[in-house]
Amino acid sequence: MSFATYYMHLIFASIPSLVSPDLILYILPILTVAILFFSLKIMFYKAPKLRRAR
């Protein structure tokens, strides 16, 4: 078990919740990919159009 996994188990085991602590190992990568996807979407698709220099 890596240090990150160990500390995630310690943190999320102390929080009483309906989900199991092992579920966090699936949620965190999905959350990371979602944040990356939305930030790339904002950067490339919703970026303000710049005027061309003359």
N, C-alpha and C positions, 0 to 999 in steps of 0.2 A: 504494500500500500504506500502510495506516495505521500509526501508531507501535505500537499494541497488537499488530497482526499481525506487524510486524517483530520485536518483542521476543519474541513467542511462538515465532516461527521460530528465533530465536537460542537460546532456552532449550531447546526441545524437539529441536533439531537436535544439541545437544551430548549429549543423553541417547540412548544407543544403545537402540533398541527395535524391535519387529517391525512397528509401525505407521508409516505415513509421516507426516511433519510436517503435511501438509495435512489429515490426518484429524482433527487436534486442533481445526481450525476447525469441524468438525461435532460433535465430542464436547463441547466447552465449552458451546455453547448448550443442548444436550440436558441436560447436567448441571445447568446453571443452572435450566432449567425444572423438572427433577425435584426439585431442592432447594426451589424455590418451591412446587411442588405439595404436597410432603410437609409443609412448614412450615405451609401453609394448612390442610391436612388435620388436623394436630395442633392448631392453634389453634381450629378451628371444630367438629370432630367429636369429638376426644378431650379437650376442655377440661373441667376439673372443673365440676360443676354448682354454682352459687352459690345460697345461700339468699336469699330475698326479705326485704328489710328491712320491719319492721312500723311 
